Amino acid sequence: MMKRSRTYDVVVIGAGLAGLMAALGARRAGAEVAVVAEGGGALELSSGSVDLLAGPWDALAEGHPYRLVGSDGIRDGLDAFLAAASAAGLPYMEDAEHRNQAAVTAVGSLRPTYLPAPGAAVVQPGCSVHVVGFQGLREFHPQVVAEGLRRAMPGLPVTWGWSDLPDGVTSLHPLQIARQLEEPACRRQLAARLAGQGVGAALFLPAVLGLDQAPAVRAELSAAHGGTVAEVPLLSPSLPGLRLGSALTRHVQRAGADLHLGARAVGAACGQGRIDSITCQTVAGAVAYRAGAFVLATGGLLGRGLDVGARVPGLPDAPIYETIFGLPVEVPAGPLAATELLAPGGHGFVRAGIRTDEHLRPPGWSNLHICGKMLAGYDPYAEGSGGGVAIATGWRAGLLAGGVAK
Ligand SMILES: Cc1cc2nc3c(=O)[nH]c(=O)nc-3n(C[C@H](O)[C@H](O)[C@H](O)COP(=O)(O)OP(=O)(O)OC[C@H]3O[C@@H](n4cnc5c(N)ncnc54)[C@H](O)[C@@H]3O)c2cc1C
């Protein structure tokens, strides 16, 4: 059977944070853009807050993705992200002094992050806090959060308590609770049930306060409480991460990119350092996507853009493979995994990826740009740089691909 085929200026492979930013960058460059992706990426696991860098800039090695795009590139990417998120209904705010802010985690510790998710619990100086859990929601324990906060900020006045969920909430799955709390009657009843809890204190609740209508749910609860109502992210599923993923995805479509989810890229037609087309498997069969330029944003080992132990025909044995083009993967010397799960220096395998030039192209390729967790030489978890690298390199890869295509 003949393979169906589609033609664009730019095809972005992957719809995580890096791929979505690349699509916006390529649209900004005036290109006709398609995003093909198997699934939604790591955003649905993330806290929804954007980590730029927890440690010092000077410690970044030569060849680190931030050094490839430079400080202007990072600023451009952040501005593009802030504008896109705000247009999509998620107004992220930078600290006035451009410092990291301290977001509260599900165990009450404080995590440095550059852009807390809108409505995320952040402790303000001089405030007091009351943490409330919902009866039956096993993913959130107010006492654990309160004790963690007392340890992290000795002297901070912290209390905790429980509330029943509204009668209209019939499921205890966090995503279902969030959907049901978008019903006006349901959130009014929740506001009534919370009355009298933590008067005069900031109210910290589990992050299940709505999905697409979260700002309206939070605003109603804040008005009833008469003060701050903020959310503490659950470990999984993470509603703030899901909100960011779905808002950015809609924004990318509104910006004019074609989005093809459920499309797994499985191979490519290439010649003389150029990619002519990729082939995607979809439920409707194989589709060839032709383009002037391609962006690879397939998320490394966790995103499935890299694989362990899969043999790529025609290439020498290697411990880690790139799954579509068979690109050479840089694997750091030394052990791939540390003995401790939360080793301070991170794990070697996390730094595996594709080494590129400053145009984010792998050596020998003229119309392929790499971004996000596919890039070599950084550890988003140990450095606290996951969202920032995805945004800065995704945006730049999209602009470059758009320029190549035109
Ligand atoms: C549990 C967890 C929590 C995190 N929390 C935070 C946080 O709170 N803040 C923060 O800043 N960072 C966080 N990070 C890090 C950050 O989320 C990632 O570094 C970043 O989002 C990577 O984005 P990406 O677009 O490169 O990859 P991904 O988000 O993994 O996206 C990869 C995309 O490629 C697609 N794909 C893969 N292979 C193919 C193929 N062959 N064909 C088609 N599509 C394909 C996938 O379906 C997906 O759409 C977290 C990461 C994890 C794992």
PDBQT file of the ligand as one rigid body, heavy atoms in Angstrom, charges set to zero:
ROOT
HETATM    1  C1  LIG A 501       9.244  13.120  37.272  1.00  0.00    +0.000 C 
HETATM    2  C2  LIG A 501       9.823  14.385  36.695  1.00  0.00    +0.000 A 
HETATM    3  C3  LIG A 501       9.530  15.597  37.300  1.00  0.00    +0.000 A 
HETATM    4  C4  LIG A 501      10.070  16.766  36.788  1.00  0.00    +0.000 A 
HETATM    5  N1  LIG A 501       9.746  17.959  37.384  1.00  0.00    +0.000 NA
HETATM    6  C5  LIG A 501      10.212  19.105  36.860  1.00  0.00    +0.000 A 
HETATM    7  C6  LIG A 501       9.812  20.364  37.410  1.00  0.00    +0.000 A 
HETATM    8  O1  LIG A 501       9.014  20.431  38.345  1.00  0.00    +0.000 OA
HETATM    9  N2  LIG A 501      10.308  21.513  36.856  1.00  0.00    +0.000 N 
HETATM   10  C7  LIG A 501      11.192  21.472  35.787  1.00  0.00    +0.000 A 
HETATM   11  O2  LIG A 501      11.622  22.525  35.323  1.00  0.00    +0.000 OA
HETATM   12  N3  LIG A 501      11.578  20.289  35.236  1.00  0.00    +0.000 NA
HETATM   13  C8  LIG A 501      11.098  19.119  35.741  1.00  0.00    +0.000 A 
HETATM   14  N4  LIG A 501      11.454  17.917  35.178  1.00  0.00    +0.000 N 
HETATM   15  C9  LIG A 501      12.392  17.908  34.042  1.00  0.00    +0.000 C 
HETATM   16  C10 LIG A 501      11.707  18.370  32.782  1.00  0.00    +0.000 C 
HETATM   17  O3  LIG A 501      10.329  18.019  32.808  1.00  0.00    +0.000 OA
HETATM   18  C11 LIG A 501      12.333  17.751  31.541  1.00  0.00    +0.000 C 
HETATM   19  O4  LIG A 501      13.724  17.897  31.594  1.00  0.00    +0.000 OA
HETATM   20  C12 LIG A 501      11.837  18.469  30.297  1.00  0.00    +0.000 C 
HETATM   21  O5  LIG A 501      10.457  18.665  30.357  1.00  0.00    +0.000 OA
HETATM   22  C13 LIG A 501      12.201  17.647  29.087  1.00  0.00    +0.000 C 
HETATM   23  O6  LIG A 501      11.388  18.077  28.035  1.00  0.00    +0.000 OA
HETATM   24  P1  LIG A 501      11.552  17.461  26.594  1.00  0.00    +0.000 P 
HETATM   25  O7  LIG A 501      10.533  18.170  25.761  1.00  0.00    +0.000 OA
HETATM   26  O8  LIG A 501      12.965  17.473  26.181  1.00  0.00    +0.000 OA
HETATM   27  O9  LIG A 501      11.159  15.893  26.733  1.00  0.00    +0.000 OA
HETATM   28  P2  LIG A 501       9.788  15.182  27.099  1.00  0.00    +0.000 P 
HETATM   29  O10 LIG A 501       8.929  16.039  27.922  1.00  0.00    +0.000 OA
HETATM   30  O11 LIG A 501      10.141  13.835  27.628  1.00  0.00    +0.000 OA
HETATM   31  O12 LIG A 501       9.043  14.988  25.677  1.00  0.00    +0.000 OA
HETATM   32  C14 LIG A 501       9.439  14.025  24.755  1.00  0.00    +0.000 C 
HETATM   33  C15 LIG A 501       8.396  13.962  23.632  1.00  0.00    +0.000 C 
HETATM   34  O13 LIG A 501       8.893  13.162  22.561  1.00  0.00    +0.000 OA
HETATM   35  C16 LIG A 501       7.907  12.208  22.193  1.00  0.00    +0.000 C 
HETATM   36  N5  LIG A 501       8.586  11.097  21.540  1.00  0.00    +0.000 N 
HETATM   37  C17 LIG A 501       9.624  10.321  21.986  1.00  0.00    +0.000 A 
HETATM   38  N6  LIG A 501      10.012   9.460  21.031  1.00  0.00    +0.000 NA
HETATM   39  C18 LIG A 501       9.213   9.688  19.940  1.00  0.00    +0.000 A 
HETATM   40  C19 LIG A 501       9.127   9.139  18.637  1.00  0.00    +0.000 A 
HETATM   41  N7  LIG A 501       9.941   8.168  18.224  1.00  0.00    +0.000 N 
HETATM   42  N8  LIG A 501       8.173   9.611  17.797  1.00  0.00    +0.000 NA
HETATM   43  C20 LIG A 501       7.327  10.601  18.170  1.00  0.00    +0.000 A 
HETATM   44  N9  LIG A 501       7.378  11.164  19.398  1.00  0.00    +0.000 NA
HETATM   45  C21 LIG A 501       8.306  10.728  20.270  1.00  0.00    +0.000 A 
HETATM   46  C22 LIG A 501       7.207  11.897  23.505  1.00  0.00    +0.000 C 
HETATM   47  O14 LIG A 501       5.966  11.264  23.291  1.00  0.00    +0.000 OA
HETATM   48  C23 LIG A 501       7.066  13.329  24.054  1.00  0.00    +0.000 C 
HETATM   49  O15 LIG A 501       6.015  14.000  23.421  1.00  0.00    +0.000 OA
HETATM   50  C24 LIG A 501      10.911  16.735  35.662  1.00  0.00    +0.000 A 
HETATM   51  C25 LIG A 501      11.191  15.513  35.030  1.00  0.00    +0.000 A 
HETATM   52  C26 LIG A 501      10.647  14.346  35.544  1.00  0.00    +0.000 A 
HETATM   53  C27 LIG A 501      10.958  13.060  34.853  1.00  0.00    +0.000 C 
ENDROOT
TORSDOF 0
